[in-house]
Amino acid sequence: MLIGRVVGTLVATQKHRKLEGAKLLLVQPLTLEGAPRGAAVLTIDSVGAGVGEKVLIVIEGRAAGDALRKKAAPVDAAIIGIIDEVTLDGSS
């Protein structure tokens, strides 16, 4: 799982039938401190996230496809949570 921030939306009028009705969002992965990390990722939104929100994403594997709740959907990344707060323990 990764932490990221929703930075945009994507509209595709033609897409795989298993993706019909799915909301597509661009997410910028972040470090724990909130700095950008790597390139933005195209994700399926399963929780109703919006632009500017900090989110929890899964990349590839069965978890990404399961987020859409459609068997064998061609999904590489999915938003599975909206983050309210991140607290780092500075004792180490």
N, C-alpha and C positions, 0 to 999 in steps of 0.2 A: 504494500500500500504506500501511497505517496500523498503528501500535502500539496495543494495547488490553489491558484486563484483563477476564477473564471474571467477570461479576458475578451471573449467574443462569442458570437453565435454563428452558426452555419446553416444555410437553407439549401436543401438539395431536392429539386422537384422530381428527379428520377433516382431511385435507390432500391436496394434489395427489398423484396416484399416483406421480409421479417423485420425491416427497419421502419416500415410505414407507421406513422404516428409518433415516432421517437424524436425527442428533442436532442439536437446536436449542439454541443458547446465546445469552445476552445479553452483549454486549461493550461496555464503556465505553471509547471512544477516549481516548488519553492524549497529552500533549505529550512531547517527548523527555526532559523532566525528570521525567515521571511524574504530572503534574497532570491531572485530568479535563478533557476537551476536547469540548464538545457533548453531545448526547444519546446514550444507549445505543443500540446497533444489534443487530438480530436477525440471527444468522449461522448458517450451516450449518457443523458441525464436521467437518473431513476428516482430522484428525490425532490425535484422542483427548484433546483439552484438557479441563481441569476447572475448576471454580469457583476463583477466586483466582490462576490462572495468567496470566502476561503472554504475549500472543499477537500474531502477525502476521496482519492481515486484508486482504483485497482487497474493494473496493466496486464493485459493478456490473460490467458488461462480461463478456466471454467467460471471463476468468480465474475469476470467482466460480462460474459454471456448471460449468466444467471441474473444479473442486475436488470436486464431487459425483460425477464420472465417469459422468454420465448425460446423453446428448445432449438438448439443448433443455429442460433443467430450469429452472423459474422461480426462479432464485436471484439475489438482489441483493448479498449479502455472504457471504463464506466465510472461515473460519479456515484458513490454509495453513501455519502454523508455530507452534511453542511456543518462546518466547524464553528463552534461558538467561541472557544478559547483554547489557547495552547499555553501551558505552563511548563517551563523548564526548571528542573531542580539544579541549582548552581553549586551544590555541595561537593561534586566530584572534581 
